[in-house]
Amino acid sequence: MDTDEVLQLIHRVAETVVTPRWRALGEAEVSEKGPGDYVTVADHEAEVALTEALSRAHPGALVVGEEAVSADASVLDGLAEAEQAWVIDPIDGTGNFVRGSADHAVMVAELRRGEAVRGWIHQPQHQRSFVAERGAGVTLDGTPLAPRTVGGDPAGWRGVSSRRRWRDGDFPPLGPIGDTWWCCGIDYPKLLTGEIDYLVYASPKPWDHAPGTLMVRELGGEATLLTGQTYRPGLGGAPLVVGADVDLTATAVDALNAGSPA
């Protein structure tokens, strides 16, 4: 499938499976995989639809969906080595979706031997689609986005984190760190468009971060684990720092390692 065909597939699944359930979920259609970790019938149905279409179009490719991994963690085996793989987040920000917030997204990434080469973030209720191809930049609804550089005083950089210990801690020369929108499919686009400058996440799961980190890198940014490793989809364990440019990311990693968490 070419890039536009995958985008059309994502739009179709969002329109026929996801959006009809938004603000219309029955009690029996929502459950929890863990405390506060919601999953809905729309997550399952959207993942099945995307998985089946991608598998038909790309026989032999590994397809890794968030809900499939939740049911069987061995689905992740081989992601880093697969010649071709797809990672799917059928509804990113499910908690927001359950609460009726428009801040949710459908995300897909294509990997080649563990490296993201194409990525899609579609925000159904905001009617925006971000698409990236490695080496070809990022588009928002077909319009190319410009690379970002930040510079200036780190205390003025706008950062957000998914974990309270970083939001409440002290990490000079960085200033205060705010809360995320609890949806990577919202957070990453805000970095891409200049609303924020860096992101700090506790858990670098591939379906959450493969599309967005590709997009950030295409615009001159970087994604680095707090251990100093360059992030690749499938690397887990250490927290993830994503910045709008390379120097900013390095400064944020150093500050977070040297600072005082709450």
Secondary structure, DSSP 8 states (H G I E B T S, - for coil): --HHHHHHHHHHHIIIIIGGGTT---GGGEEEEETTEEEEHHHHHHHHHHHHHHHHHSTT-EEEEHHHHHH-GGGGTTTTT-SSEEEEEEEESHHHHHHT-S--EEEEEEEETTEEEEEEEEETTTTEEEEEETTTEEEETTEE-------S-GGG--EEESSHHHHSSB-TTS--EEE--S-HHHHHHHHHTTS-SEEEES---HHHHHHHHHHHHHTT-EEEETTS-B--TT--SS-EEEESSHHHHHHHHHHHHHSB--
